[in-house]
Amino acid sequence: MKVYALLTGRGNNTLKDKNILDCLGHPVLYYPANAARHAQTVDKLFCSSDDDKILQEAEKLDHRPIRRPAELAAPTSQHIDCILHALGVMQAENDLPDILVVTLANNVTIKSEWIDDCVRRMLDDPTLTAVVPVYEDNDHHPLRAKTVDGARHLQMYEKGITGQVSTNRQDLPPCYFLSHNFWVLNVAHLLADPSDGQQPWAFMGNKIAYYEIGESIDIHKAIDLYIAREWIKENYTDFDLPTGGGSGSST
């Protein structure tokens, strides 16, 4: 089976040029791009962006550039649209992958071994529609969440809850959030019907395996860049940097 990686990042961001800001001597996108570059299971590398600087930096890391149309790079654009556009470019050249690893240019919390573990999980079970990293976060558990009613009073976000809900996060059932570092996608399912799946990322389908990691850091603000640097110092495994700890587990 053919496995391709697609780095995605746009130039129009609230934090200017966030995908190429310096992060310990490399642009931010270096970390996801380099992780895919050294993954044993990935055959080819691509980068989708509307921004020349992003495409040029990715090309230094062996990613073939795919120029994204401006209408797919707006703040309101949906991720699935740039994914389908890139797959369309590949399909036009009769070079469509079976598995697509989507890496996100503004997230440094990624390792080659994590990509390989997730790809191999799908290779072992081709009926899976996606394999995605997740992290546990009971601080933001839906049983703790509130919404506002018509009278502007707080109400339980989750309706129909009976019995007492503990205020202690450790007493609640595990709550997982999707990591926005990379996603492993079944291309045949994705192209068949990208709207047939769990919301809001319906393109991932309904048979989704998870891969638990410790945390995921999306860079949207300057403080996120500081936290990302600290994570790299402690965790990142790279051929160019000192190795550190950190591991994932799959289920």
RABEL-V32003 format. One line per field, one symbol per residue. ss: DSSP state (@ for helix, = for strand, . for the rest). psi: psi as a letter, one per 20 degrees, with the letter a starting at -180 (. if undefined). burial: b if it has 24 or more other ideal C-beta (glycine too) atoms within 12 Angstrom, else e. Layout:
ss->???
psi->???
burial->???
This chain:
ss->..======.........@@@.==..==.@@@@@@@@@......======..@@@@@@@@@...====..@@@......@@@@@@@@@@@@@@......======..=....@@@@@@@@@@@@@.....=======.@@@.@@@.===.....===............@@@....===========@@@@@@.........@@@...=====.....=...@@@@@@@@@@@@@@.............==.
psi->qpoqqoppprinqgopkhijqpnliqqgihghghghhjphipgqpqppqiphhghghhhhkjpppoppqhijkrhiqqhhhhghgghhgghhjlmprhppooqpikoimqqghgggggghghhhniiphqpqqrqpnihkqhiiqqrpahjkqpqpgoqjpqrppqiphiiqqppqqpplgqpoqohggghgniinapqimhiibinpqqoprgrpopohrhhhhghgghgghhhpoqhiqpqaaprrqq.
burial->eebbbbbbbbbebeeebbbbbebbebbbbbbbbbbbbbbebbebbbbbbbbebbbebbeebebbbbbbeeebbeeeeebbebbbbbbebbeeeeebbbbbbbbbbbbbbbbbbbbbbbbbbbeeeeebbbbbbbbbeeeebebeeeeeeeeeeeeeeeeeeeeeeeeeeeeeeeeebbbbbbbbbbbebbbeebeebeeebebbbeebbbbbbbbbbbbeeeebbebbbebbeebbbbeeeeeeeeebebe
